[in-house]
Amino acid sequence: MTVCIDPGHQRETQIETVPTMPGGSEKTKTTPGMAQGVVTRRMESIVVLEISQLLRNALLAEGADVIMTREVQDTFVGMVERADIPNKAKADFVLRIHCNYTDNEKTQGIEVFCPKSSSYAKAVASEKAYTHMAGTLLKAMQTATGQSKGKFQLNNKYVGNNYSKMPSFLVELGFLSNYKEDLLVSLSPQYRAKLVNGMVEGVYQLAVYRGLVH
């Protein structure tokens, strides 16, 4: 089984404008900036890269093949390129790792987003199947971390999801705008390990569901 890990963002963002989904007329323009810890002041791009590297190691230890869209901070990977990399490698799953931010500092929780209406997404799975898979991954992460707050959603917002030719999940690990979650996600080795364990268990359950492992 091959899993692609896509650590969100990078040090510098180049502005792109691309079709939001294959063959569509609607365009998406890069939004500069990223989340930053309200307490730690650590940047999302660094936090997610660190956790993605831990996730890579954990998946490799379980016998999976792993592809990374980036392994360093000083690089640029475009929106469509983040889907092209796993597509060319014929990965079985993609986990797009991000951290969240909102003006309401009390908001916290894990969120999972999947594609909904793109032609690529429809070729991968039905909306019912995607809903089941998103819920499975979220529940595995919540069980591992003890974080009961969160949600999953299918939408057409994310280019990387829309262009993926395999099940694709944008995972928001937590809110860096929340004092507690910032400290946990940005700095806590114990909590990061729980996040990773939850994602590994979630991927395993998805692989069973897709008939890739028994």
C-alpha positions as CSV (number, residue, x, y, z in Angstrom):
1,M,0.0,0.0,0.0
2,T,1.3,3.5,-0.9
3,V,0.3,6.6,1.1
4,C,1.2,10.1,0.0
5,I,1.6,12.7,2.7
6,D,1.2,16.3,1.6
7,P,2.5,18.7,4.3
8,G,0.6,22.0,3.7
9,H,2.2,25.3,2.7
10,Q,5.9,26.0,2.6
11,R,8.2,28.9,3.5
12,E,7.2,31.2,0.6
13,T,4.0,31.0,-1.4
14,Q,3.9,31.8,-5.1
15,I,0.6,33.2,-6.4
16,E,-1.1,30.8,-8.7
17,T,-4.6,30.8,-10.4
18,V,-5.8,27.4,-11.5
19,P,-9.1,25.8,-12.3
20,T,-10.7,24.7,-9.0
21,M,-11.4,21.2,-10.4
22,P,-10.6,19.4,-13.6
23,G,-12.4,20.7,-16.6
24,G,-14.1,23.4,-14.6
25,S,-14.5,27.1,-15.4
26,E,-14.2,28.3,-11.8
27,K,-10.7,29.5,-10.7
28,T,-8.9,29.3,-7.4
29,K,-6.2,31.8,-6.6
30,T,-3.5,31.1,-4.0
31,T,-4.3,32.8,-0.6
32,P,-1.0,34.0,0.8
33,G,-0.3,33.3,4.5
34,M,-0.9,30.5,6.8
35,A,-1.9,29.8,10.4
36,Q,0.5,30.7,13.2
37,G,0.4,29.7,16.8
38,V,-1.3,32.2,19.1
39,V,1.1,31.2,21.9
40,T,4.0,29.5,20.3
41,R,4.1,31.8,17.2
42,R,5.2,28.7,15.3
43,M,4.3,28.7,11.6
44,E,1.8,26.1,10.2
45,S,4.2,25.0,7.4
46,I,6.9,24.0,9.9
47,V,4.5,22.3,12.4
48,V,2.8,20.2,9.7
49,L,6.2,19.2,8.2
50,E,7.4,18.0,11.5
51,I,4.3,15.9,12.1
52,S,4.2,14.7,8.5
53,Q,7.8,13.3,9.0
54,L,6.6,11.5,12.2
55,L,3.6,10.1,10.2
56,R,5.9,9.0,7.4
57,N,8.1,7.1,9.8
58,A,5.1,5.4,11.5
59,L,3.6,4.3,8.2
60,L,7.0,3.0,7.0
61,A,7.2,1.0,10.3
62,E,3.9,-0.6,9.5
63,G,5.1,-1.7,6.0
64,A,3.5,1.0,3.9
65,D,5.3,2.8,1.1
66,V,5.3,6.6,1.6
67,I,5.6,9.5,-0.8
68,M,6.1,13.1,0.5
69,T,5.1,16.1,-1.7
70,R,7.8,18.0,0.2
71,E,10.4,17.2,2.8
72,V,11.9,20.6,3.4
73,Q,10.6,24.1,4.3
74,D,12.5,25.9,1.5
75,T,10.6,24.7,-1.6
76,F,7.5,25.4,-3.6
77,V,4.9,22.9,-4.5
78,G,1.9,24.2,-6.6
79,M,-1.7,23.4,-5.9
80,V,-2.2,21.0,-8.8
81,E,1.3,19.6,-8.4
82,R,0.3,18.4,-4.9
83,A,-2.2,16.1,-6.6
84,D,0.0,15.3,-9.6
85,I,2.7,13.8,-7.4
86,P,0.5,11.0,-5.8
87,N,-1.3,10.6,-9.1
88,K,1.9,9.7,-11.0
89,A,3.0,7.4,-8.2
90,K,-0.5,5.7,-8.2
91,A,-0.8,6.2,-4.4
92,D,-3.7,4.5,-2.6
93,F,-4.4,7.4,-0.3
94,V,-3.4,11.0,0.2
95,L,-3.3,12.8,3.6
96,R,-3.0,16.6,3.2
97,I,-1.7,17.8,6.6
98,H,-2.7,21.3,7.8
99,C,-3.4,23.3,11.0
100,N,-6.5,25.5,11.4
101,Y,-7.0,29.1,12.5
102,T,-10.1,31.2,13.3
103,D,-10.9,34.5,15.0
104,N,-12.7,32.7,17.8
105,E,-10.0,31.6,20.1
106,K,-12.3,29.1,21.9
107,T,-12.8,27.0,18.7
108,Q,-10.9,23.7,18.7
109,G,-11.0,20.2,17.2
110,I,-9.9,18.0,14.4
111,E,-11.4,18.5,10.9
112,V,-11.3,16.3,7.8
113,F,-12.3,17.5,4.3
114,C,-12.8,15.4,1.2
115,P,-13.7,16.3,-2.4
116,K,-17.3,16.2,-3.5
117,S,-18.2,16.9,-7.1
118,S,-15.0,16.8,-9.2
119,S,-14.9,14.2,-12.0
120,Y,-11.8,12.7,-10.4
121,A,-13.5,12.4,-7.0
122,K,-16.6,10.7,-8.5
123,A,-14.4,8.2,-10.3
124,V,-12.8,7.3,-6.9
125,A,-15.8,6.9,-4.7
126,S,-19.4,7.8,-4.3
127,E,-20.4,10.6,-1.9
128,K,-21.7,8.0,0.5
129,A,-18.4,6.1,0.4
130,Y,-16.4,9.3,0.9
131,T,-18.6,10.3,3.8
132,H,-18.0,6.9,5.4
133,M,-14.2,7.2,4.9
134,A,-14.0,10.8,6.2
135,G,-15.9,9.8,9.3
136,T,-13.7,6.7,9.8
137,L,-10.5,8.8,9.7
138,L,-11.9,11.5,12.0
139,K,-13.1,8.9,14.6
140,A,-9.8,7.1,14.6
141,M,-8.0,10.4,15.3
142,Q,-10.5,11.4,18.0
143,T,-10.2,8.1,19.7
144,A,-6.4,8.3,19.7
145,T,-6.2,11.9,20.9
146,G,-9.2,12.1,23.2
147,Q,-10.3,15.2,21.3
148,S,-14.1,14.9,21.0
149,K,-14.6,18.1,19.0
150,G,-14.3,18.2,15.3
151,K,-16.2,17.5,12.0
152,F,-15.8,16.1,8.5
153,Q,-17.2,17.6,5.3
154,L,-17.3,17.0,1.6
155,N,-16.8,20.1,-0.5
156,N,-15.4,21.5,-3.7
157,K,-13.0,24.0,-2.1
158,Y,-9.6,22.4,-2.2
159,V,-7.7,22.0,-5.5
160,G,-5.4,19.2,-4.2
161,N,-8.5,17.1,-3.3
162,N,-10.3,17.8,-6.5
163,Y,-7.5,16.6,-8.7
164,S,-6.7,13.5,-6.8
165,K,-7.2,10.1,-8.5
166,M,-7.4,8.3,-5.2
167,P,-9.1,8.9,-1.8
168,S,-7.8,12.3,-0.6
169,F,-8.2,13.8,2.9
170,L,-7.3,17.3,4.0
171,V,-6.7,16.9,7.7
172,E,-6.8,19.9,10.0
173,L,-4.9,18.7,13.1
174,G,-6.1,21.4,15.4
175,F,-6.6,25.2,15.8
176,L,-3.4,27.1,16.3
177,S,-5.7,30.0,17.3
178,N,-6.7,28.1,20.4
179,Y,-4.2,28.4,23.4
180,K,-4.4,24.7,24.4
181,E,-4.3,23.2,20.9
182,D,-1.5,25.4,19.8
183,L,0.7,24.1,22.7
184,L,-0.3,20.5,22.0
185,V,0.0,20.4,18.2
186,S,3.0,22.8,18.0
187,L,5.1,21.4,20.8
188,S,3.9,18.3,22.6
189,P,5.7,15.1,21.6
190,Q,3.0,13.1,23.4
191,Y,0.1,14.7,21.6
192,R,1.8,14.6,18.2
193,A,2.3,10.9,18.7
194,K,-1.4,10.5,19.4
195,L,-2.3,12.4,16.2
196,V,0.1,10.2,14.2
197,N,-1.3,7.0,15.8
198,G,-4.8,8.1,15.0
199,M,-3.9,8.8,11.4
200,V,-2.1,5.4,11.0
201,E,-5.1,3.6,12.5
202,G,-7.4,5.5,10.3
203,V,-5.4,4.7,7.1
204,Y,-5.5,1.0,8.2
205,Q,-9.2,1.0,8.6
206,L,-9.6,2.8,5.2
207,A,-7.4,0.2,3.6
208,V,-9.5,-2.6,5.0
209,Y,-12.6,-0.8,3.7
210,R,-11.1,-0.4,0.2
211,G,-10.0,-4.1,0.2
212,L,-6.3,-3.3,0.1
213,V,-5.5,-5.2,3.3
214,H,-7.2,-8.0,5.1
